[in-house]
Amino acid sequence: MANRRLLVKRLKAVRNIRKITRTMELIATSRFKKAMDRATEAAEYTRKISEIVGDLGQAELRFSHPLLEKHAEEKRGVLLVLTANRGLCGGYNASVLRQAVTHLRGLRERGVDVSLEVSGKRGIKFLNFQKIAVSQAYTHFEDKTTFAEVEVLASRYVDDYIAGRIDRLDVAYTRFISSSKQLAVVETILPISSLAGAGGSTGSGRVDYEFLPSAEEILSEIVPAAFRAKLFKCFLDAIVSEQIARMVAMKGATENADEMAGSLKQQYNRARQAGITSELAEIIGGAAALG
C-alpha cells in the first residue's frame, strides 16, 4: 500500500497545480472576451470597406491600383507567421507552424525567394531549432496589439510591393471563425486579388455615383486602408484564437487535476483504512497473547 505521507504530498501538489490552471483559465476567458470584441469590430470595418469597393465595381468604373495588380513574375515574397509569445495553449502554435513550414517549402520549390518574418517567441524558437532562417522577428505583439503597431508593418509591405521589392505577401495565422471553431491557414493578402467583389452590394443593377474628389483619389485611399485593415484583422484573429486555445487547454488541465486529486484521495483513504486495520489486528493479537 502506498505511503500515506507521500500520498498527502502528491495530493497537495495536485491541488496547488489545480489552483494555477484554474486561475489561468479565468484569465484567458477574460482576455478572450475583450479580444473577441475587438476582432468583431475590425471585421465589421473590413467588411464595410469591401462593400464600398464592391459598389464602385458595380458602378462600372475603370480604375486601377498597384496593390490590386498581380506582378508578371513572382520572384520575391514575404511569409509572415503569427504565433504566441507564451505556451500552455494546446496545439495552437504547432498548427500554425505546420502550415507555415509546408507553405514555405512549396514556395521555395517554385523558385520564389521567400523572406520569413515571425511574430511570437514560440514560433521564433521553433524555427531556430529547425535551422530555418528568420529575417525579421517580433515579440512585441501581445493581446493588446494596436492598429498603430500593425500599421508600421503594413506600410512597409505596401511600399515594398508598389516598388517591386516583393511580389507577394502571405500570412500564416489562426483564423477565428467562431468561439468553437478556429482554423490555421496561410492566406495571400498581397496582391489584393478580389477586393472589388469581396463584400459589395448584392443587387444586380448598375449603381451611379457622383465623386468629390475623383474616384481615383478615393480608391487611392480605400485600397491601402483595406489592406491595413485586413492585416490588422489577421493579428486580432490570432489573438482571439490563442486565448480560446489557452482557455480550453487550462480547462482540460483543471479537470484532469480534479480527477487526479479524487484518485489520490481514494488511495489515501484506502491506505489509511489499511493502516487502522493493521493496528487493530496488532492490538487484538497482543491482547490475545497476554491473555
Secondary structure as UniProt FT lines:
FT   HELIX           4..58
FT   TURN            59..60
FT   HELIX           66..68
FT   STRAND          76..82
FT   TURN            90..91
FT   HELIX           92..109
FT   TURN            110..111
FT   STRAND          113..119
FT   HELIX           121..129
FT   TURN            130..131
FT   STRAND          136..138
FT   TURN            143..144
FT   HELIX           147..163
FT   STRAND          168..178
FT   TURN            179..180
FT   STRAND          181..190
FT   TURN            193..194
FT   HELIX           195..197
FT   HELIX           215..290
//
